[in-house]
Amino acid sequence: MGKADYLDLGTWNAECSVCGHKFKASELRRHWQGQYRCVDCWEPRQPQDFVRAVPDVQTPPWTQPPSVTFVQICFPNDQSAIPGAAIPGCVKPGYLDPNQTIL
């Protein structure tokens, strides 16, 4: 027979989720993780769990498209079919620049 083995109408025997000792259910407190614990094992929730950071908005208040438009210019060396020497959008299949030397 333990200290919680007596008749108390409206309550029942329960164990602490940490120490495992038997208590009456009315003596246990619900922990913030949902478990029931005795007074000795109960601990408050860490206050740092409730800290909220200030939102860091990094977008500028307004933007506009650039006023300068860049145009791609294709030179003869850029149009060659040699891998590593060509620029996408300028390549002509089978074209070899007569002034370009192949190593």
C-alpha positions in Angstrom: 0.0 0.0 0.0 1.4 3.4 -1.0 0.5 6.9 0.1 -2.0 7.3 -2.8 -3.9 4.1 -2.0 -6.9 5.5 -0.3 -10.5 6.3 -1.4 -11.1 9.8 -2.6 -14.3 10.2 -4.5 -13.9 12.0 -7.8 -10.2 11.3 -8.4 -8.1 8.2 -9.2 -4.5 7.0 -8.9 -2.0 8.2 -11.6 1.7 8.1 -12.1 4.1 11.1 -12.5 5.5 11.0 -16.1 9.1 11.8 -14.8 9.6 10.0 -11.4 7.0 7.3 -11.8 5.6 7.6 -8.3 1.9 7.1 -7.6 -0.2 10.1 -6.8 -3.9 11.0 -6.9 -4.8 12.6 -10.2 -5.9 15.8 -8.5 -2.4 16.2 -7.1 -0.7 16.1 -10.6 -0.3 19.2 -12.8 -0.4 19.1 -16.6 3.0 20.0 -18.1 3.3 22.2 -21.2 4.3 19.1 -23.2 0.9 17.5 -22.3 2.2 15.1 -19.6 1.1 15.0 -16.0 3.7 15.6 -13.4 4.0 15.8 -9.6 4.8 19.1 -7.9 8.5 18.2 -7.5 9.0 17.2 -11.1 6.9 20.0 -12.7 8.9 22.8 -14.5 7.7 25.9 -16.2 8.2 26.4 -19.9 11.3 28.3 -21.0 10.5 31.9 -21.6 12.7 31.9 -24.7 10.1 29.7 -26.4 7.8 32.7 -26.6 10.3 35.2 -28.1 9.3 36.5 -31.6 11.8 38.2 -33.8 11.1 41.5 -35.5 10.4 40.9 -39.2 13.4 41.8 -41.4 11.8 43.2 -44.5 14.6 43.5 -47.2 12.5 44.5 -50.1 12.8 48.1 -51.2 9.7 50.3 -51.0 9.6 50.7 -54.8 11.5 49.6 -57.9 11.5 50.5 -61.6 12.9 48.7 -64.6 16.4 49.8 -65.8 16.4 52.5 -68.4 19.4 51.1 -70.3 18.8 48.1 -72.6 21.8 45.9 -73.5 22.0 44.6 -77.0 24.2 41.5 -77.8 26.6 42.0 -80.6 27.9 38.9 -82.5 31.5 39.1 -83.7 32.9 36.6 -86.2 34.8 34.6 -83.5 31.5 34.4 -81.5 29.7 32.8 -84.4 32.1 29.9 -85.0 31.1 26.3 -84.4 34.2 25.7 -82.2 33.1 24.6 -78.6 34.2 27.1 -76.0 34.7 29.9 -78.5 31.0 30.4 -79.4 28.4 32.5 -77.7 24.8 31.2 -77.3 22.5 32.9 -79.8 25.3 33.8 -82.2 26.4 30.4 -83.3 26.0 29.4 -86.9 26.3 25.7 -87.4 29.3 24.6 -89.5 30.7 28.2 -89.6 34.5 28.5 -89.1 36.0 32.0 -89.1 38.9 32.0 -91.6 40.9 34.4 -89.3 40.7 32.2 -86.3 43.4 29.6 -85.7 42.5 26.3 -84.2 44.9 24.9 -81.6 
